[in-house]
Amino acid sequence: MAGFGGLLLLTALAGADGIKALEDIERSNDRIRDDFLLRTRVLERIRTDLYRSGTDVRDYLLEPEPGKAEGHRYTLVETRRDMDDALERYRKLLSSSEGEPFSVLTRELAEYWQVLEPTFAWAAQQRQRAGYPFLRDEVFPRRSSMLGIASQIGRLNEAQLDAGKAVVQQTFGQLRRRLLIAIGLTIGLGFLLAWFSIHNILKLEATAAGHYRQISQLSARLLEAQEEERRAISRELHDEVGQALTGVLLEMANLSKQIRGSEQAAQQAEEIKRLLEGSIRVVRNMALLLRPSMLDDLGLLPALEWQARESSKHSQLAVHVSAENVPDDLPEGHRTCVYRVVQEALHNIAQHAEAREVKIAVKQEADRILLSIQDDGKGFDAKRPTGMGLIGMKERIGTLGGSLTIESAAGKGTVLRVELPV
């Protein structure tokens, strides 16, 4: 949580910082552009007023009719007022680099209007006589000089725009560096988090594998102890209890011979003999079911054939056993595993499959034993959770490093395949 949370927080902070920087750049760019456009408009207004003032002065000085000359003078006064207003507005927008040129422009404009002031009192004859020389020597040179100063201020204004662009580019550079740092930190933290996670996952996996090995070993030891206990109980039942009951049966046969004269006693003796014979069969069957001695004495195939016959007797199943290249000296664990799997499978088939025929095939290859158990029953969904019997099969097979696969479908029977490495 700390690693992934920190990574997400760092990414969010980098994104928020980038968005804020872009907003600052956008505001700065808008401000620089608006300032440049406003200053350009005001400066252009001053230039226009300068041009217009020169035209108005020319028309005023060269106009012979007094009425029209007075109109040109009035227009000139209005132009001066507009120029003064534009100068006042531009003064509020001045940058440090434009202070001196603007002061020069303001001073020359003031001198320009001072030079023009006496001409407003000239009569028509004086305007006609001295107007053109005045325009040539005073108005036009001063206007050209002031226009040059205005152009210098315009260039300074453009330089101010370039400086603003440089500031924006510098801000972009800072944003780029911050983003690179954030990306580097994010990638570094991501690698650190990935290494930490992989390390812990591998550690947990190794721990789980160790626990699984311990459980597998414990399961194998439990199965081995169970088989050993079954073998001991089977031998005890066969050797001790079975022999004791057989001895009692023989003694009962001798006793029945001695009491033939009494019909009632003879009947009781025969009843006792039948009970003893039944008990002997039950003990023998219990011993065989616990651990058939033929599995240890005769090998795997005879034990499987006996198991098939017993299943056929009790469940009306036709069980067929076939073997190929199965030696008599198979390891005890493999013999027991195959026998128990077949025993459990036949029990499940008899209880649930409603089958009529079962085919059991055992085959040994160079490095493995293959077992297949196929029935023609109603089948089942092999993907559904299995019962304890199949779980026990898987545990037995797993302790030997083998595999179990089940192929089944409704109405098509079931095939159980086991592969055990040798």
C-alpha positions in Angstrom: 0.0 0.0 0.0 2.8 2.4 0.8 4.7 1.6 -2.4 1.8 1.8 -4.8 0.2 4.7 -2.9 3.5 6.7 -3.0 3.8 5.9 -6.7 0.3 7.1 -7.4 0.8 10.2 -5.2 4.1 11.1 -7.0 2.4 10.7 -10.3 -0.6 12.9 -9.2 1.8 15.6 -7.8 3.8 15.6 -11.1 0.5 15.9 -13.0 -0.8 18.7 -10.8 2.5 20.5 -11.0 2.5 20.2 -14.8 -1.1 21.5 -15.0 -0.3 24.5 -12.7 2.8 25.3 -14.7 0.9 25.2 -18.0 -1.8 27.4 -16.5 0.9 29.9 -15.4 2.5 29.8 -18.8 -0.9 30.4 -20.4 -1.7 33.4 -18.2 1.8 34.8 -18.7 1.5 34.4 -22.4 -1.9 36.0 -22.5 -0.7 38.9 -20.3 2.4 39.5 -22.5 0.2 39.4 -25.7 -2.4 41.7 -24.3 0.2 44.2 -23.1 2.0 44.1 -26.4 -1.3 44.6 -28.3 -2.4 47.5 -26.0 1.0 49.2 -26.2 1.0 48.8 -30.0 -2.4 50.3 -30.4 -1.6 53.3 -28.2 1.7 53.8 -30.0 0.0 53.5 -33.4 -2.5 56.1 -32.2 0.4 58.5 -31.4 1.9 57.9 -34.8 -1.4 58.5 -36.5 -1.9 61.7 -34.5 1.6 62.8 -35.6 0.8 62.2 -39.3 -2.6 63.9 -38.9 -1.1 66.9 -37.1 1.3 67.4 -40.0 -1.5 67.2 -42.5 -3.6 69.6 -40.4 -0.8 72.1 -40.1 -0.1 72.0 -43.8 -3.8 72.5 -44.6 -4.1 75.3 -42.1 -1.0 77.2 -43.3 -1.7 76.8 -47.0 -5.5 77.5 -46.8 -6.3 81.1 -48.1 -9.9 81.2 -46.8 -10.1 82.2 -43.1 -13.1 80.0 -42.4 -11.6 76.8 -43.7 -8.3 77.7 -42.1 -10.1 78.0 -38.7 -11.6 74.5 -39.3 -8.2 73.0 -39.9 -6.9 74.8 -36.7 -9.8 73.3 -34.7 -9.0 69.8 -36.1 -5.4 70.3 -35.1 -6.3 71.2 -31.6 -8.5 68.0 -31.3 -5.6 66.0 -32.7 -3.3 67.5 -30.0 -5.8 66.5 -27.3 -6.0 63.0 -28.6 -2.3 62.7 -28.7 -1.9 64.0 -25.2 -4.4 61.4 -24.0 -2.5 58.6 -25.9 0.8 59.8 -24.4 -0.7 59.7 -20.9 -2.0 56.1 -21.5 1.3 55.0 -22.8 3.2 56.5 -19.9 1.3 54.0 -17.6 2.4 51.1 -19.8 6.1 52.1 -20.0 8.8 49.5 -19.4 12.2 50.5 -17.9 13.9 50.3 -21.3 11.4 52.7 -22.9 11.7 55.5 -20.3 14.4 57.6 -21.9 13.1 57.4 -25.6 9.6 58.2 -24.3 10.9 61.2 -22.4 12.7 62.4 -25.5 9.5 61.9 -27.6 7.4 63.8 -25.0 9.9 66.7 -24.9 10.1 67.0 -28.7 6.3 66.9 -28.9 6.1 69.7 -26.4 8.6 71.7 -28.5 6.6 70.8 -31.6 3.4 72.2 -30.2 5.3 75.3 -28.9 6.7 75.9 -32.4 3.2 75.6 -33.9 1.5 77.9 -31.3 2.5 81.3 -32.9 1.1 80.2 -36.3 -2.4 80.1 -34.9 -2.3 84.0 -34.8 -1.0 84.4 -38.3 -3.2 86.2 -40.9 -3.9 84.8 -44.3 -1.2 86.9 -46.1 1.4 85.8 -43.5 0.4 82.1 -43.8 0.7 82.3 -47.6 4.1 84.0 -47.4 5.7 82.0 -44.6 3.6 78.8 -44.5 5.6 76.7 -46.9 9.0 77.6 -45.5 7.7 76.9 -42.0 6.5 73.5 -43.0 9.7 72.7 -44.8 12.1 74.0 -42.1 10.1 73.3 -38.9 7.1 70.9 -39.1 8.3 68.2 -41.4 11.8 67.7 -39.9 10.3 67.7 -36.4 7.6 65.3 -37.4 10.1 62.9 -39.0 12.3 63.0 -35.9 9.3 62.2 -33.6 8.2 59.4 -35.9 11.7 58.0 -35.7 11.5 58.1 -31.9 8.1 56.5 -32.0 9.5 53.7 -34.2 12.3 53.3 -31.7 9.7 52.9 -29.0 7.9 50.4 -31.2 11.1 48.4 -31.6 11.6 48.5 -27.8 8.0 47.3 -27.5 8.8 44.4 -29.8 11.9 43.7 -27.8 9.7 43.6 -24.7 7.6 41.0 -26.5 10.7 38.9 -27.3 11.7 39.2 -23.7 8.3 37.9 -22.7 8.7 35.0 -25.1 12.0 34.3 -23.5 10.4 34.2 -20.1 7.7 31.8 -21.4 10.4 29.6 -22.9 12.3 29.7 -19.6 9.1 28.6 -17.8 8.7 25.8 -20.3 12.2 24.7 -19.7 11.6 24.7 -15.9 8.5 22.7 -16.5 10.4 20.2 -18.7 13.0 19.8 -16.0 10.4 19.2 -13.3 8.6 16.7 -15.5 11.8 14.8 -16.2 12.7 14.7 -12.5 9.1 13.5 -11.7 9.3 10.9 -14.4 12.7 9.8 -13.2 11.5 9.5 -9.6 8.4 7.7 -10.7 10.3 5.2 -12.8 12.9 4.7 -10.0 10.2 4.2 -7.4 8.4 1.9 -9.8 11.5 -0.2 -10.2 12.1 -0.3 -6.5 8.5 -1.2 -5.9 8.6 -3.9 -8.6 11.9 -5.3 -7.1 10.4 -5.3 -3.6 7.2 -6.9 -4.7 9.0 -9.6 -6.8 11.4 -10.3 -3.9 8.5 -10.7 -1.5 6.5 -12.8 -3.9 9.4 -15.1 -4.6 10.0 -15.3 -0.8 6.4 -16.2 -0.1 6.4 -18.6 -3.0 9.5 -20.3 -1.7 7.9 -20.5 1.8 4.7 -21.9 0.3 6.7 -24.4 -1.7 8.5 -25.5 1.4 5.2 -25.8 3.3 3.8 -27.8 0.3 6.8 -30.1 0.4 6.4 -30.6 4.1 2.7 -31.3 3.7 3.4 -33.7 0.8 6.0 -35.5 2.8 3.6 -35.6 5.8 0.8 -37.0 3.5 3.2 -39.6 2.1 4.2 -40.6 5.6 0.6 -40.8 6.7 -0.3 -42.9 3.7 2.7 -45.1 4.4 1.8 -45.4 8.0 -1.8 -46.2 7.0 -0.7 -48.9 4.7 1.6 -50.3 7.3 -1.2 -50.3 9.9 -3.5 -52.0 7.4 -0.9 -54.6 6.6 -0.4 -55.3 10.3 -4.2 -55.5 11.0 -4.7 -57.7 8.0 -2.0 -60.1 9.1 -3.3 -60.1 12.6 -6.8 -60.9 11.4 -5.6 -63.5 9.0 -2.9 -65.1 11.1 -4.3 -64.8 14.6 -8.1 -64.3 14.5 -8.6 -66.4 11.4 -6.5 -69.3 12.6 -8.1 -69.1 16.0 -11.6 -69.3 14.5 -10.4 -72.2 12.2 -9.2 -74.1 15.2 -12.5 -73.5 17.0 -14.2 -74.8 13.8 -12.1 -78.0 13.8 -12.8 -78.6 17.5 -16.5 -78.0 16.8 -16.4 -80.6 14.1 -14.8 -83.1 16.5 -17.5 -82.3 19.1 -20.3 -82.8 16.6 -18.9 -86.3 15.9 -19.1 -87.1 19.6 -22.7 -86.0 20.1 -24.3 -87.7 17.1 -26.6 -89.6 19.4 -28.5 -86.4 20.4 -30.3 -84.9 17.4 -30.8 -81.5 19.2 -27.2 -81.2 20.2 -26.1 -82.1 16.6 -28.3 -79.3 15.2 -26.9 -76.8 17.6 -23.4 -78.0 16.7 -24.1 -77.5 13.0 -25.5 -74.0 13.7 -22.4 -73.1 15.6 -20.3 -74.4 12.7 -22.2 -72.2 10.2 -21.7 -69.2 12.4 -18.0 -69.9 12.7 -17.6 -70.4 8.9 -19.4 -67.1 8.4 -17.1 -65.4 10.9 -14.1 -66.8 9.2 -15.3 -65.5 5.8 -15.9 -62.1 7.2 -12.5 -62.0 8.9 -10.8 -63.1 5.7 -12.7 -60.5 3.6 -11.8 -57.8 6.1 -8.1 -58.8 5.9 -8.2 -58.8 2.1 -9.9 -55.5 1.9 -7.5 -53.9 4.4 -4.5 -55.2 2.6 -4.6 -58.2 0.2 -1.7 -60.5 1.0 -1.4 -61.4 -2.7 -0.4 -57.7 -3.4 2.8 -58.4 -1.4 3.1 -62.1 -2.2 2.0 -62.4 -5.8 2.2 -58.9 -7.2 0.0 -56.2 -8.6 -1.8 -58.0 -11.4 -3.2 -60.9 -9.3 -4.4 -58.4 -6.7 -6.2 -56.3 -9.4 -7.8 -59.4 -10.8 -9.0 -60.5 -7.4 -10.4 -57.0 -6.8 -12.2 -57.2 -10.2 -13.8 -60.5 -9.3 -14.9 -59.2 -5.9 -16.5 -56.1 -7.5 -18.2 -58.3 -10.1 -19.7 -60.5 -7.3 -21.1 -57.7 -5.3 -22.2 -55.1 -7.9 -23.0 -57.0 -11.1 -20.3 -55.1 -12.9 -18.3 -56.8 -15.7 -14.8 -55.8 -14.8 -12.0 -56.6 -17.3 -8.3 -56.2 -16.4 -5.5 -56.1 -18.9 -1.8 -55.6 -18.3 1.2 -54.9 -20.6 4.8 -55.2 -19.5 3.9 -54.9 -15.8 6.7 -56.6 -13.8 6.2 -58.4 -10.5 8.9 -56.4 -8.8 7.3 -53.0 -9.0 8.1 -50.7 -6.1 5.8 -51.1 -3.2 4.6 -47.5 -3.3 3.6 -47.9 -7.0 1.9 -51.2 -6.4 -0.1 -49.8 -3.5 -1.0 -46.6 -5.3 -2.3 -48.4 -8.4 -4.2 -50.9 -6.3 -5.8 -48.2 -4.1 -6.8 -46.1 -7.1 -8.5 -49.0 -8.8 -10.2 -50.0 -5.5 -11.6 -46.5 -5.0 -12.6 -46.1 -8.6 -14.5 -49.4 -8.6 -16.2 -48.4 -5.4 -17.3 -45.0 -7.0 -18.4 -46.7 -10.2 -20.5 -49.2 -8.3 -22.1 -46.5 -6.1 -22.7 -43.7 -8.6 -22.0 -44.5 -12.3 -24.8 -47.0 -13.0 -22.4 -48.7 -15.3 -22.4 -52.3 -16.7 -18.8 -52.7 -17.8 -15.5 -51.5 -16.6 -12.1 -51.8 -18.4 -8.9 -51.5 -16.4 -5.6 -51.3 -18.3 -2.1 -51.1 -16.8 0.9 -50.5 -18.9 4.6 -49.9 -18.1 6.8 -47.9 -20.4 10.5 -47.0 -20.1 10.0 -44.4 -17.4 6.4 -44.5 -16.4 3.4 -46.6 -15.5 0.1 -45.8 -17.2 -3.3 -46.8 -15.7 -6.7 -46.2 -17.3 -10.1 -47.0 -15.8 -13.0 -46.7 -18.2 -16.7 -47.3 -17.6 -19.9 -47.0 -19.7 -21.9 -45.2 -17.0 -23.9 -42.0 -17.0 -20.8 -39.8 -16.5 -20.6 -36.5 -14.6 -19.3 -33.0 -14.8 -15.5 -33.3 -14.2 -15.2 -29.6 -13.6 -17.4 -29.6 -10.5 -15.9 -30.1 -7.0 -14.8 -33.7 -6.4 -15.5 -35.9 -3.4 -13.1 -37.2 -0.8 -12.4 -40.3 -2.8 -10.9 -38.4 -5.8 -9.1 -36.1 -3.4 -7.5 -39.2 -1.8 -6.5 -40.5 -5.2 -4.9 -37.2 -6.1 -2.9 -37.2 -2.9 -1.6 -40.7 -3.4 -0.7 -40.0 -7.0 0.9 -36.7 -6.0 3.2 -38.2 -3.4 4.8 -40.2 -6.2 5.0 -37.3 -8.6 2.3 -38.5 -10.8 -0.7 -36.9 -12.5 -4.5 -37.7 -12.6 -6.8 -36.7 -15.4 -10.6 -37.3 -15.6 -12.5 -37.3 -18.9 -16.3 -37.5 -18.5 -19.5 -36.2 -20.0 -23.2 -36.8 -19.3 -24.3 -40.1 -20.9 -20.8 -40.9 -22.2 -19.1 -42.6 -19.3 -15.9 -41.7 -17.6 -12.2 -42.3 -18.3 -9.7 -41.9 -15.4 -6.1 -41.8 -16.5 -3.1 -42.0 -14.1 0.6 -41.5 -15.0 3.2 -42.5 -12.4 6.9 -41.8 -13.1 9.2 -44.8 -12.5 
